[in-house]
Structures are given as structure tokens and as C-alpha cells.
Amino acid sequence: MKIQILGSGCPRCKQTETNAREAVKNLGLDAEVEKITDINKIADFGVMATPALAVDGDVKFSGRIPSVEEIEKILK
């Protein structure tokens, strides 16, 4: 499983990454967490507002910080 955090590296993006890593740890998943900061790559996902979170290339959240619990729900 590949989890991608899309954003410029702002505090909101960093919090999204922290929440994603915590959700992966809580669920005991073998997942790669990747940060994507390149604006062109972010646009390729169709994301207009960051932070965003994608799982295996499919955008699940955009424009807000998802909670650890929300991320856990989509990863189960």
C-alpha cells in the first residue's frame, strides 16, 4: 500500500503526514508513506487544495487535515 501526502510542506501538510503515519502504525500496516511537494505532480492528481492524501493513487482527502481516525477508516 502506498499513501501519498500531497502538499507544499506547510504545517497543515506536515500534520496530515503525522496523522497518516500514526494511522499506519495503529493498524500495523505495511505501507509506504510518500510526500509529494512538486506542484505539477499534485496537479496531476487533480488536487486543487492542499493538504491532500491519496491511497494507491486515489485521492481520499483534499483541502483539510484528516484525523487519525478518518485515515484509519479508509485504510481498513
mmCIF file of the N, C-alpha and C atoms, coordinates in Angstrom:
data_MODEL
# 
_entry.id   MODEL 
# 
loop_
_atom_site.group_PDB 
_atom_site.id 
_atom_site.type_symbol 
_atom_site.label_atom_id 
_atom_site.label_alt_id 
_atom_site.label_comp_id 
_atom_site.label_asym_id 
_atom_site.label_entity_id 
_atom_site.label_seq_id 
_atom_site.pdbx_PDB_ins_code 
_atom_site.Cartn_x 
_atom_site.Cartn_y 
_atom_site.Cartn_z 
_atom_site.occupancy 
_atom_site.B_iso_or_equiv 
_atom_site.pdbx_formal_charge 
_atom_site.auth_seq_id 
_atom_site.auth_comp_id 
_atom_site.auth_asym_id 
_atom_site.auth_atom_id 
_atom_site.pdbx_PDB_model_num 
ATOM 1   N N  . MET A 1 1  ? 0.849   -1.179 0.000   1.00 0.00 ? 1  MET A N  1 
ATOM 2   C CA . MET A 1 1  ? 0.000   0.000  0.000   1.00 0.00 ? 1  MET A CA 1 
ATOM 3   C C  . MET A 1 1  ? 0.888   1.234  0.000   1.00 0.00 ? 1  MET A C  1 
ATOM 4   N N  . LYS A 1 2  ? 0.487   2.230  -0.779  1.00 0.00 ? 2  LYS A N  1 
ATOM 5   C CA . LYS A 1 2  ? 1.248   3.473  -0.854  1.00 0.00 ? 2  LYS A CA 1 
ATOM 6   C C  . LYS A 1 2  ? 0.327   4.632  -0.478  1.00 0.00 ? 2  LYS A C  1 
ATOM 7   N N  . ILE A 1 3  ? 0.743   5.373  0.536   1.00 0.00 ? 3  ILE A N  1 
ATOM 8   C CA . ILE A 1 3  ? -0.003  6.547  0.986   1.00 0.00 ? 3  ILE A CA 1 
ATOM 9   C C  . ILE A 1 3  ? 0.807   7.769  0.573   1.00 0.00 ? 3  ILE A C  1 
ATOM 10  N N  . GLN A 1 4  ? 0.150   8.672  -0.138  1.00 0.00 ? 4  GLN A N  1 
ATOM 11  C CA . GLN A 1 4  ? 0.839   9.864  -0.623  1.00 0.00 ? 4  GLN A CA 1 
ATOM 12  C C  . GLN A 1 4  ? 0.236   11.109 0.026   1.00 0.00 ? 4  GLN A C  1 
ATOM 13  N N  . ILE A 1 5  ? 1.125   11.921 0.577   1.00 0.00 ? 5  ILE A N  1 
ATOM 14  C CA . ILE A 1 5  ? 0.731   13.193 1.160   1.00 0.00 ? 5  ILE A CA 1 
ATOM 15  C C  . ILE A 1 5  ? 1.077   14.261 0.126   1.00 0.00 ? 5  ILE A C  1 
ATOM 16  N N  . LEU A 1 6  ? 0.079   14.985 -0.332  1.00 0.00 ? 6  LEU A N  1 
ATOM 17  C CA . LEU A 1 6  ? 0.271   15.991 -1.369  1.00 0.00 ? 6  LEU A CA 1 
ATOM 18  C C  . LEU A 1 6  ? 0.200   17.371 -0.736  1.00 0.00 ? 6  LEU A C  1 
ATOM 19  N N  . GLY A 1 7  ? 1.281   18.139 -0.875  1.00 0.00 ? 7  GLY A N  1 
ATOM 20  C CA . GLY A 1 7  ? 1.302   19.485 -0.321  1.00 0.00 ? 7  GLY A CA 1 
ATOM 21  C C  . GLY A 1 7  ? 2.676   20.094 -0.368  1.00 0.00 ? 7  GLY A C  1 
ATOM 22  N N  . SER A 1 8  ? 2.723   21.363 -0.051  1.00 0.00 ? 8  SER A N  1 
ATOM 23  C CA . SER A 1 8  ? 3.955   22.143 -0.177  1.00 0.00 ? 8  SER A CA 1 
ATOM 24  C C  . SER A 1 8  ? 4.949   21.919 0.953   1.00 0.00 ? 8  SER A C  1 
ATOM 25  N N  . GLY A 1 9  ? 4.491   21.301 2.020   1.00 0.00 ? 9  GLY A N  1 
ATOM 26  C CA . GLY A 1 9  ? 5.357   21.135 3.186   1.00 0.00 ? 9  GLY A CA 1 
ATOM 27  C C  . GLY A 1 9  ? 4.998   22.097 4.303   1.00 0.00 ? 9  GLY A C  1 
ATOM 28  N N  . CYS A 1 10 ? 3.818   22.702 4.195   1.00 0.00 ? 10 CYS A N  1 
ATOM 29  C CA . CYS A 1 10 ? 3.337   23.636 5.218   1.00 0.00 ? 10 CYS A CA 1 
ATOM 30  C C  . CYS A 1 10 ? 2.975   22.864 6.490   1.00 0.00 ? 10 CYS A C  1 
ATOM 31  N N  . PRO A 1 11 ? 2.736   23.560 7.590   1.00 0.00 ? 11 PRO A N  1 
ATOM 32  C CA . PRO A 1 11 ? 2.372   22.874 8.842   1.00 0.00 ? 11 PRO A CA 1 
ATOM 33  C C  . PRO A 1 11 ? 1.149   21.960 8.700   1.00 0.00 ? 11 PRO A C  1 
ATOM 34  N N  . ARG A 1 12 ? 0.171   22.348 7.898   1.00 0.00 ? 12 ARG A N  1 
ATOM 35  C CA . ARG A 1 12 ? -1.020  21.502 7.692   1.00 0.00 ? 12 ARG A CA 1 
ATOM 36  C C  . ARG A 1 12 ? -0.645  20.208 6.972   1.00 0.00 ? 12 ARG A C  1 
ATOM 37  N N  . CYS A 1 13 ? 0.262   20.307 6.005   1.00 0.00 ? 13 CYS A N  1 
ATOM 38  C CA . CYS A 1 13 ? 0.720   19.125 5.270   1.00 0.00 ? 13 CYS A CA 1 
ATOM 39  C C  . CYS A 1 13 ? 1.508   18.205 6.202   1.00 0.00 ? 13 CYS A C  1 
ATOM 40  N N  . LYS A 1 14 ? 2.326   18.797 7.050   1.00 0.00 ? 14 LYS A N  1 
ATOM 41  C CA . LYS A 1 14 ? 3.118   18.010 7.990   1.00 0.00 ? 14 LYS A CA 1 
ATOM 42  C C  . LYS A 1 14 ? 2.219   17.296 8.994   1.00 0.00 ? 14 LYS A C  1 
ATOM 43  N N  . GLN A 1 15 ? 1.135   17.953 9.423   1.00 0.00 ? 15 GLN A N  1 
ATOM 44  C CA . GLN A 1 15 ? 0.199   17.321 10.352  1.00 0.00 ? 15 GLN A CA 1 
ATOM 45  C C  . GLN A 1 15 ? -0.522  16.163 9.671   1.00 0.00 ? 15 GLN A C  1 
ATOM 46  N N  . THR A 1 16 ? -0.860  16.339 8.400   1.00 0.00 ? 16 THR A N  1 
ATOM 47  C CA . THR A 1 16 ? -1.502  15.254 7.651   1.00 0.00 ? 16 THR A CA 1 
ATOM 48  C C  . THR A 1 16 ? -0.567  14.052 7.567   1.00 0.00 ? 16 THR A C  1 
ATOM 49  N N  . GLU A 1 17 ? 0.708   14.300 7.318   1.00 0.00 ? 17 GLU A N  1 
ATOM 50  C CA . GLU A 1 17 ? 1.682   13.207 7.268   1.00 0.00 ? 17 GLU A CA 1 
ATOM 51  C C  . GLU A 1 17 ? 1.798   12.515 8.629   1.00 0.00 ? 17 GLU A C  1 
ATOM 52  N N  . THR A 1 18 ? 1.874   13.307 9.696   1.00 0.00 ? 18 THR A N  1 
ATOM 53  C CA . THR A 1 18 ? 1.963   12.744 11.051  1.00 0.00 ? 18 THR A CA 1 
ATOM 54  C C  . THR A 1 18 ? 0.750   11.865 11.339  1.00 0.00 ? 18 THR A C  1 
ATOM 55  N N  . ASN A 1 19 ? -0.440  12.350 10.995  1.00 0.00 ? 19 ASN A N  1 
ATOM 56  C CA . ASN A 1 19 ? -1.664  11.579 11.231  1.00 0.00 ? 19 ASN A CA 1 
ATOM 57  C C  . ASN A 1 19 ? -1.667  10.287 10.410  1.00 0.00 ? 19 ASN A C  1 
ATOM 58  N N  . ALA A 1 20 ? -1.196  10.360 9.173   1.00 0.00 ? 20 ALA A N  1 
ATOM 59  C CA . ALA A 1 20 ? -1.159  9.169  8.317   1.00 0.00 ? 20 ALA A CA 1 
ATOM 60  C C  . ALA A 1 20 ? -0.201  8.129  8.887   1.00 0.00 ? 20 ALA A C  1 
ATOM 61  N N  . ARG A 1 21 ? 0.976   8.577  9.315   1.00 0.00 ? 21 ARG A N  1 
ATOM 62  C CA . ARG A 1 21 ? 1.953   7.646  9.884   1.00 0.00 ? 21 ARG A CA 1 
ATOM 63  C C  . ARG A 1 21 ? 1.414   6.996  11.163  1.00 0.00 ? 21 ARG A C  1 
ATOM 64  N N  . GLU A 1 22 ? 0.707   7.778  11.970  1.00 0.00 ? 22 GLU A N  1 
ATOM 65  C CA . GLU A 1 22 ? 0.131   7.237  13.208  1.00 0.00 ? 22 GLU A CA 1 
ATOM 66  C C  . GLU A 1 22 ? -0.951  6.204  12.886  1.00 0.00 ? 22 GLU A C  1 
ATOM 67  N N  . ALA A 1 23 ? -1.785  6.482  11.881  1.00 0.00 ? 23 ALA A N  1 
ATOM 68  C CA . ALA A 1 23 ? -2.835  5.544  11.488  1.00 0.00 ? 23 ALA A CA 1 
ATOM 69  C C  . ALA A 1 23 ? -2.231  4.232  10.995  1.00 0.00 ? 23 ALA A C  1 
ATOM 70  N N  . VAL A 1 24 ? -1.169  4.319  10.200  1.00 0.00 ? 24 VAL A N  1 
ATOM 71  C CA . VAL A 1 24 ? -0.488  3.116  9.692   1.00 0.00 ? 24 VAL A CA 1 
ATOM 72  C C  . VAL A 1 24 ? 0.067   2.308  10.863  1.00 0.00 ? 24 VAL A C  1 
ATOM 73  N N  . LYS A 1 25 ? 0.681   3.010  11.810  1.00 0.00 ? 25 LYS A N  1 
ATOM 74  C CA . LYS A 1 25 ? 1.257   2.340  12.981  1.00 0.00 ? 25 LYS A CA 1 
ATOM 75  C C  . LYS A 1 25 ? 0.163   1.677  13.820  1.00 0.00 ? 25 LYS A C  1 
ATOM 76  N N  . ASN A 1 26 ? -0.933  2.409  14.065  1.00 0.00 ? 26 ASN A N  1 
ATOM 77  C CA . ASN A 1 26 ? -2.022  1.884  14.882  1.00 0.00 ? 26 ASN A CA 1 
ATOM 78  C C  . ASN A 1 26 ? -2.629  0.613  14.286  1.00 0.00 ? 26 ASN A C  1 
ATOM 79  N N  . LEU A 1 27 ? -2.696  0.567  12.953  1.00 0.00 ? 27 LEU A N  1 
ATOM 80  C CA . LEU A 1 27 ? -3.300  -0.579 12.271  1.00 0.00 ? 27 LEU A CA 1 
ATOM 81  C C  . LEU A 1 27 ? -2.289  -1.687 11.986  1.00 0.00 ? 27 LEU A C  1 
ATOM 82  N N  . GLY A 1 28 ? -1.001  -1.401 12.218  1.00 0.00 ? 28 GLY A N  1 
ATOM 83  C CA . GLY A 1 28 ? 0.034   -2.395 11.971  1.00 0.00 ? 28 GLY A CA 1 
ATOM 84  C C  . GLY A 1 28 ? 0.193   -2.729 10.498  1.00 0.00 ? 28 GLY A C  1 
ATOM 85  N N  . LEU A 1 29 ? -0.018  -1.744 9.639   1.00 0.00 ? 29 LEU A N  1 
ATOM 86  C CA . LEU A 1 29 ? 0.048   -1.969 8.197   1.00 0.00 ? 29 LEU A CA 1 
ATOM 87  C C  . LEU A 1 29 ? 1.468   -1.861 7.669   1.00 0.00 ? 29 LEU A C  1 
ATOM 88  N N  . ASP A 1 30 ? 1.705   -2.564 6.581   1.00 0.00 ? 30 ASP A N  1 
ATOM 89  C CA . ASP A 1 30 ? 2.965   -2.436 5.850   1.00 0.00 ? 30 ASP A CA 1 
ATOM 90  C C  . ASP A 1 30 ? 2.680   -1.477 4.707   1.00 0.00 ? 30 ASP A C  1 
ATOM 91  N N  . ALA A 1 31 ? 2.896   -0.194 4.951   1.00 0.00 ? 31 ALA A N  1 
ATOM 92  C CA . ALA A 1 31 ? 2.560   0.826  3.960   1.00 0.00 ? 31 ALA A CA 1 
ATOM 93  C C  . ALA A 1 31 ? 3.719   1.815  3.818   1.00 0.00 ? 31 ALA A C  1 
ATOM 94  N N  . GLU A 1 32 ? 3.889   2.290  2.618   1.00 0.00 ? 32 GLU A N  1 
ATOM 95  C CA . GLU A 1 32 ? 4.888   3.319  2.332   1.00 0.00 ? 32 GLU A CA 1 
ATOM 96  C C  . GLU A 1 32 ? 4.181   4.671  2.380   1.00 0.00 ? 32 GLU A C  1 
ATOM 97  N N  . VAL A 1 33 ? 4.752   5.618  3.123   1.00 0.00 ? 33 VAL A N  1 
ATOM 98  C CA . VAL A 1 33 ? 4.205   6.970  3.173   1.00 0.00 ? 33 VAL A CA 1 
ATOM 99  C C  . VAL A 1 33 ? 5.164   7.866  2.402   1.00 0.00 ? 33 VAL A C  1 
ATOM 100 N N  . GLU A 1 34 ? 4.639   8.490  1.354   1.00 0.00 ? 34 GLU A N  1 
ATOM 101 C CA . GLU A 1 34 ? 5.449   9.315  0.461   1.00 0.00 ? 34 GLU A CA 1 
ATOM 102 C C  . GLU A 1 34 ? 4.926   10.746 0.472   1.00 0.00 ? 34 GLU A C  1 
ATOM 103 N N  . LYS A 1 35 ? 5.838   11.711 0.529   1.00 0.00 ? 35 LYS A N  1 
ATOM 104 C CA . LYS A 1 35 ? 5.459   13.116 0.454   1.00 0.00 ? 35 LYS A CA 1 
ATOM 105 C C  . LYS A 1 35 ? 5.683   13.593 -0.975  1.00 0.00 ? 35 LYS A C  1 
ATOM 106 N N  . ILE A 1 36 ? 4.678   14.267 -1.528  1.00 0.00 ? 36 ILE A N  1 
ATOM 107 C CA . ILE A 1 36 ? 4.799   14.846 -2.862  1.00 0.00 ? 36 ILE A CA 1 
ATOM 108 C C  . ILE A 1 36 ? 4.624   16.346 -2.729  1.00 0.00 ? 36 ILE A C  1 
ATOM 109 N N  . THR A 1 37 ? 5.684   17.082 -3.049  1.00 0.00 ? 37 THR A N  1 
ATOM 110 C CA . THR A 1 37 ? 5.641   18.541 -2.927  1.00 0.00 ? 37 THR A CA 1 
ATOM 111 C C  . THR A 1 37 ? 5.667   19.244 -4.286  1.00 0.00 ? 37 THR A C  1 
ATOM 112 N N  . ASP A 1 38 ? 5.948   18.513 -5.349  1.00 0.00 ? 38 ASP A N  1 
ATOM 113 C CA . ASP A 1 38 ? 6.010   19.095 -6.687  1.00 0.00 ? 38 ASP A CA 1 
ATOM 114 C C  . ASP A 1 38 ? 4.593   19.485 -7.130  1.00 0.00 ? 38 ASP A C  1 
ATOM 115 N N  . ILE A 1 39 ? 4.397   20.774 -7.392  1.00 0.00 ? 39 ILE A N  1 
ATOM 116 C CA . ILE A 1 39 ? 3.065   21.295 -7.711  1.00 0.00 ? 39 ILE A CA 1 
ATOM 117 C C  . ILE A 1 39 ? 2.493   20.659 -8.970  1.00 0.00 ? 39 ILE A C  1 
ATOM 118 N N  . ASN A 1 40 ? 3.341   20.327 -9.932  1.00 0.00 ? 40 ASN A N  1 
ATOM 119 C CA . ASN A 1 40 ? 2.863   19.689 -11.163 1.00 0.00 ? 40 ASN A CA 1 
ATOM 120 C C  . ASN A 1 40 ? 2.366   18.271 -10.891 1.00 0.00 ? 40 ASN A C  1 
ATOM 121 N N  . LYS A 1 41 ? 3.069   17.546 -10.036 1.00 0.00 ? 41 LYS A N  1 
ATOM 122 C CA . LYS A 1 41 ? 2.629   16.197 -9.684  1.00 0.00 ? 41 LYS A CA 1 
ATOM 123 C C  . LYS A 1 41 ? 1.330   16.240 -8.889  1.00 0.00 ? 41 LYS A C  1 
ATOM 124 N N  . ILE A 1 42 ? 1.215   17.244 -8.010  1.00 0.00 ? 42 ILE A N  1 
ATOM 125 C CA . ILE A 1 42 ? -0.016  17.414 -7.234  1.00 0.00 ? 42 ILE A CA 1 
ATOM 126 C C  . ILE A 1 42 ? -1.182  17.693 -8.189  1.00 0.00 ? 42 ILE A C  1 
ATOM 127 N N  . ALA A 1 43 ? -0.944  18.555 -9.172  1.00 0.00 ? 43 ALA A N  1 
ATOM 128 C CA . ALA A 1 43 ? -1.983  18.878 -10.157 1.00 0.00 ? 43 ALA A CA 1 
ATOM 129 C C  . ALA A 1 43 ? -2.376  17.651 -10.976 1.00 0.00 ? 43 ALA A C  1 
ATOM 130 N N  . ASP A 1 44 ? -1.426  16.755 -11.217 1.00 0.00 ? 44 ASP A N  1 
ATOM 131 C CA . ASP A 1 44 ? -1.728  15.526 -11.959 1.00 0.00 ? 44 ASP A CA 1 
ATOM 132 C C  . ASP A 1 44 ? -2.773  14.667 -11.240 1.00 0.00 ? 44 ASP A C  1 
ATOM 133 N N  . PHE A 1 45 ? -2.853  14.812 -9.925  1.00 0.00 ? 45 PHE A N  1 
ATOM 134 C CA . PHE A 1 45 ? -3.859  14.089 -9.144  1.00 0.00 ? 45 PHE A CA 1 
ATOM 135 C C  . PHE A 1 45 ? -5.227  14.774 -9.232  1.00 0.00 ? 45 PHE A C  1 
ATOM 136 N N  . GLY A 1 46 ? -5.256  15.987 -9.791  1.00 0.00 ? 46 GLY A N  1 
ATOM 137 C CA . GLY A 1 46 ? -6.499  16.747 -9.852  1.00 0.00 ? 46 GLY A CA 1 
ATOM 138 C C  . GLY A 1 46 ? -6.792  17.494 -8.577  1.00 0.00 ? 46 GLY A C  1 
ATOM 139 N N  . VAL A 1 47 ? -5.786  17.616 -7.716  1.00 0.00 ? 47 VAL A N  1 
ATOM 140 C CA . VAL A 1 47 ? -5.954  18.283 -6.417  1.00 0.00 ? 47 VAL A CA 1 
ATOM 141 C C  . VAL A 1 47 ? -5.804  19.792 -6.594  1.00 0.00 ? 47 VAL A C  1 
ATOM 142 N N  . MET A 1 48 ? -6.807  20.527 -6.109  1.00 0.00 ? 48 MET A N  1 
ATOM 143 C CA . MET A 1 48 ? -6.772  21.987 -6.191  1.00 0.00 ? 48 MET A CA 1 
ATOM 144 C C  . MET A 1 48 ? -6.512  22.633 -4.835  1.00 0.00 ? 48 MET A C  1 
ATOM 145 N N  . ALA A 1 49 ? -6.689  21.867 -3.756  1.00 0.00 ? 49 ALA A N  1 
ATOM 146 C CA . ALA A 1 49 ? -6.473  22.405 -2.405  1.00 0.00 ? 49 ALA A CA 1 
ATOM 147 C C  . ALA A 1 49 ? -5.685  21.385 -1.592  1.00 0.00 ? 49 ALA A C  1 
ATOM 148 N N  . THR A 1 50 ? -4.644  21.875 -0.946  1.00 0.00 ? 50 THR A N  1 
ATOM 149 C CA . THR A 1 50 ? -3.819  21.004 -0.108  1.00 0.00 ? 50 THR A CA 1 
ATOM 150 C C  . THR A 1 50 ? -4.067  21.358 1.353   1.00 0.00 ? 50 THR A C  1 
ATOM 151 N N  . PRO A 1 51 ? -3.760  20.470 2.263   1.00 0.00 ? 51 PRO A N  1 
ATOM 152 C CA . PRO A 1 51 ? -3.137  19.175 2.037   1.00 0.00 ? 51 PRO A CA 1 
ATOM 153 C C  . PRO A 1 51 ? -4.135  18.182 1.454   1.00 0.00 ? 51 PRO A C  1 
ATOM 154 N N  . ALA A 1 52 ? -3.576  17.161 0.809   1.00 0.00 ? 52 ALA A N  1 
ATOM 155 C CA . ALA A 1 52 ? -4.397  16.080 0.287   1.00 0.00 ? 52 ALA A CA 1 
ATOM 156 C C  . ALA A 1 52 ? -3.721  14.761 0.638   1.00 0.00 ? 52 ALA A C  1 
ATOM 157 N N  . LEU A 1 53 ? -4.514  13.715 0.675   1.00 0.00 ? 53 LEU A N  1 
ATOM 158 C CA . LEU A 1 53 ? -3.994  12.393 0.983   1.00 0.00 ? 53 LEU A CA 1 
ATOM 159 C C  . LEU A 1 53 ? -4.569  11.423 -0.043  1.00 0.00 ? 53 LEU A C  1 
ATOM 160 N N  . ALA A 1 54 ? -3.657  10.643 -0.656  1.00 0.00 ? 54 ALA A N  1 
ATOM 161 C CA . ALA A 1 54 ? -4.073  9.639  -1.633  1.00 0.00 ? 54 ALA A CA 1 
ATOM 162 C C  . ALA A 1 54 ? -3.605  8.267  -1.161  1.00 0.00 ? 54 ALA A C  1 
ATOM 163 N N  . VAL A 1 55 ? -4.393  7.255  -1.468  1.00 0.00 ? 55 VAL A N  1 
ATOM 164 C CA . VAL A 1 55 ? -4.030  5.878  -1.173  1.00 0.00 ? 55 VAL A CA 1 
ATOM 165 C C  . VAL A 1 55 ? -3.962  5.143  -2.502  1.00 0.00 ? 55 VAL A C  1 
ATOM 166 N N  . ASP A 1 56 ? -2.790  4.607  -2.808  1.00 0.00 ? 56 ASP A N  1 
ATOM 167 C CA . ASP A 1 56 ? -2.565  3.909  -4.077  1.00 0.00 ? 56 ASP A CA 1 
ATOM 168 C C  . ASP A 1 56 ? -3.033  4.744  -5.266  1.00 0.00 ? 56 ASP A C  1 
ATOM 169 N N  . GLY A 1 57 ? -2.742  6.056  -5.220  1.00 0.00 ? 57 GLY A N  1 
ATOM 170 C CA . GLY A 1 57 ? -3.040  6.947  -6.334  1.00 0.00 ? 57 GLY A CA 1 
ATOM 171 C C  . GLY A 1 57 ? -4.450  7.507  -6.364  1.00 0.00 ? 57 GLY A C  1 
ATOM 172 N N  . ASP A 1 58 ? -5.297  7.120  -5.423  1.00 0.00 ? 58 ASP A N  1 
ATOM 173 C CA . ASP A 1 58 ? -6.683  7.576  -5.372  1.00 0.00 ? 58 ASP A CA 1 
ATOM 174 C C  . ASP A 1 58 ? -6.832  8.597  -4.241  1.00 0.00 ? 58 ASP A C  1 
ATOM 175 N N  . VAL A 1 59 ? -7.178  9.850  -4.590  1.00 0.00 ? 59 VAL A N  1 
ATOM 176 C CA . VAL A 1 59 ? -7.286  10.918 -3.592  1.00 0.00 ? 59 VAL A CA 1 
ATOM 177 C C  . VAL A 1 59 ? -8.487  10.650 -2.678  1.00 0.00 ? 59 VAL A C  1 
ATOM 178 N N  . LYS A 1 60 ? -8.214  10.616 -1.379  1.00 0.00 ? 60 LYS A N  1 
ATOM 179 C CA . LYS A 1 60 ? -9.251  10.349 -0.378  1.00 0.00 ? 60 LYS A CA 1 
ATOM 180 C C  . LYS A 1 60 ? -9.665  11.602 0.384   1.00 0.00 ? 60 LYS A C  1 
ATOM 181 N N  . PHE A 1 61 ? -8.715  12.522 0.603   1.00 0.00 ? 61 PHE A N  1 
ATOM 182 C CA . PHE A 1 61 ? -8.986  13.772 1.316   1.00 0.00 ? 61 PHE A CA 1 
ATOM 183 C C  . PHE A 1 61 ? -8.281  14.897 0.587   1.00 0.00 ? 61 PHE A C  1 
ATOM 184 N N  . SER A 1 62 ? -8.911  16.069 0.557   1.00 0.00 ? 62 SER A N  1 
ATOM 185 C CA . SER A 1 62 ? -8.288  17.232 -0.077  1.00 0.00 ? 62 SER A CA 1 
ATOM 186 C C  . SER A 1 62 ? -8.789  18.508 0.588   1.00 0.00 ? 62 SER A C  1 
ATOM 187 N N  . GLY A 1 63 ? -7.853  19.419 0.860   1.00 0.00 ? 63 GLY A N  1 
ATOM 188 C CA . GLY A 1 63 ? -8.220  20.723 1.389   1.00 0.00 ? 63 GLY A CA 1 
ATOM 189 C C  . GLY A 1 63 ? -8.405  20.802 2.887   1.00 0.00 ? 63 GLY A C  1 
ATOM 190 N N  . ARG A 1 64 ? -8.127  19.704 3.590   1.00 0.00 ? 64 ARG A N  1 
ATOM 191 C CA . ARG A 1 64 ? -8.244  19.710 5.049   1.00 0.00 ? 64 ARG A CA 1 
ATOM 192 C C  . ARG A 1 64 ? -7.343  18.630 5.629   1.00 0.00 ? 64 ARG A C  1 
ATOM 193 N N  . ILE A 1 65 ? -7.160  18.708 6.942   1.00 0.00 ? 65 ILE A N  1 
ATOM 194 C CA . ILE A 1 65 ? -6.336  17.725 7.641   1.00 0.00 ? 65 ILE A CA 1 
ATOM 195 C C  . ILE A 1 65 ? -7.253  16.609 8.136   1.00 0.00 ? 65 ILE A C  1 
ATOM 196 N N  . PRO A 1 66 ? -7.116  15.403 7.593   1.00 0.00 ? 66 PRO A N  1 
ATOM 197 C CA . PRO A 1 66 ? -7.933  14.297 8.102   1.00 0.00 ? 66 PRO A CA 1 
ATOM 198 C C  . PRO A 1 66 ? -7.406  13.833 9.455   1.00 0.00 ? 66 PRO A C  1 
ATOM 199 N N  . SER A 1 67 ? -8.309  13.421 10.316  1.00 0.00 ? 67 SER A N  1 
ATOM 200 C CA . SER A 1 67 ? -7.907  12.920 11.630  1.00 0.00 ? 67 SER A CA 1 
ATOM 201 C C  . SER A 1 67 ? -7.306  11.525 11.488  1.00 0.00 ? 67 SER A C  1 
ATOM 202 N N  . VAL A 1 68 ? -6.612  11.088 12.523  1.00 0.00 ? 68 VAL A N  1 
ATOM 203 C CA . VAL A 1 68 ? -6.051  9.736  12.536  1.00 0.00 ? 68 VAL A CA 1 
ATOM 204 C C  . VAL A 1 68 ? -7.178  8.729  12.339  1.00 0.00 ? 68 VAL A C  1 
ATOM 205 N N  . GLU A 1 69 ? -8.308  8.936  13.013  1.00 0.00 ? 69 GLU A N  1 
ATOM 206 C CA . GLU A 1 69 ? -9.433  8.011  12.931  1.00 0.00 ? 69 GLU A CA 1 
ATOM 207 C C  . GLU A 1 69 ? -10.002 7.951  11.521  1.00 0.00 ? 69 GLU A C  1 
ATOM 208 N N  . GLU A 1 70 ? -10.112 9.099  10.854  1.00 0.00 ? 70 GLU A N  1 
ATOM 209 C CA . GLU A 1 70 ? -10.613 9.124  9.474   1.00 0.00 ? 70 GLU A CA 1 
ATOM 210 C C  . GLU A 1 70 ? -9.686  8.346  8.540   1.00 0.00 ? 70 GLU A C  1 
ATOM 211 N N  . ILE A 1 71 ? -8.387  8.524  8.731   1.00 0.00 ? 71 ILE A N  1 
ATOM 212 C CA . ILE A 1 71 ? -7.422  7.826  7.887   1.00 0.00 ? 71 ILE A CA 1 
ATOM 213 C C  . ILE A 1 71 ? -7.499  6.329  8.154   1.00 0.00 ? 71 ILE A C  1 
ATOM 214 N N  . GLU A 1 72 ? -7.612  5.945  9.408   1.00 0.00 ? 72 GLU A N  1 
ATOM 215 C CA . GLU A 1 72 ? -7.709  4.524  9.757   1.00 0.00 ? 72 GLU A CA 1 
ATOM 216 C C  . GLU A 1 72 ? -8.923  3.894  9.057   1.00 0.00 ? 72 GLU A C  1 
ATOM 217 N N  . LYS A 1 73 ? -10.048 4.608  9.001   1.00 0.00 ? 73 LYS A N  1 
ATOM 218 C CA . LYS A 1 73 ? -11.258 4.066  8.371   1.00 0.00 ? 73 LYS A CA 1 
ATOM 219 C C  . LYS A 1 73 ? -11.026 3.735  6.903   1.00 0.00 ? 73 LYS A C  1 
ATOM 220 N N  . ILE A 1 74 ? -10.334 4.617  6.180   1.00 0.00 ? 74 ILE A N  1 
ATOM 221 C CA . ILE A 1 74 ? -10.136 4.361  4.747   1.00 0.00 ? 74 ILE A CA 1 
ATOM 222 C C  . ILE A 1 74 ? -9.045  3.329  4.489   1.00 0.00 ? 74 ILE A C  1 
ATOM 223 N N  . LEU A 1 75 ? -8.182  3.097  5.481   1.00 0.00 ? 75 LEU A N  1 
ATOM 224 C CA . LEU A 1 75 ? -7.101  2.123  5.291   1.00 0.00 ? 75 LEU A CA 1 
ATOM 225 C C  . LEU A 1 75 ? -7.530  0.703  5.643   1.00 0.00 ? 75 LEU A C  1 
ATOM 226 N N  . LYS A 1 76 ? -8.627  0.565  6.360   1.00 0.00 ? 76 LYS A N  1 
ATOM 227 C CA . LYS A 1 76 ? -9.074  -0.781 6.783   1.00 0.00 ? 76 LYS A CA 1 
ATOM 228 C C  . LYS A 1 76 ? -9.635  -1.551 5.602   1.00 0.00 ? 76 LYS A C  1 
# 
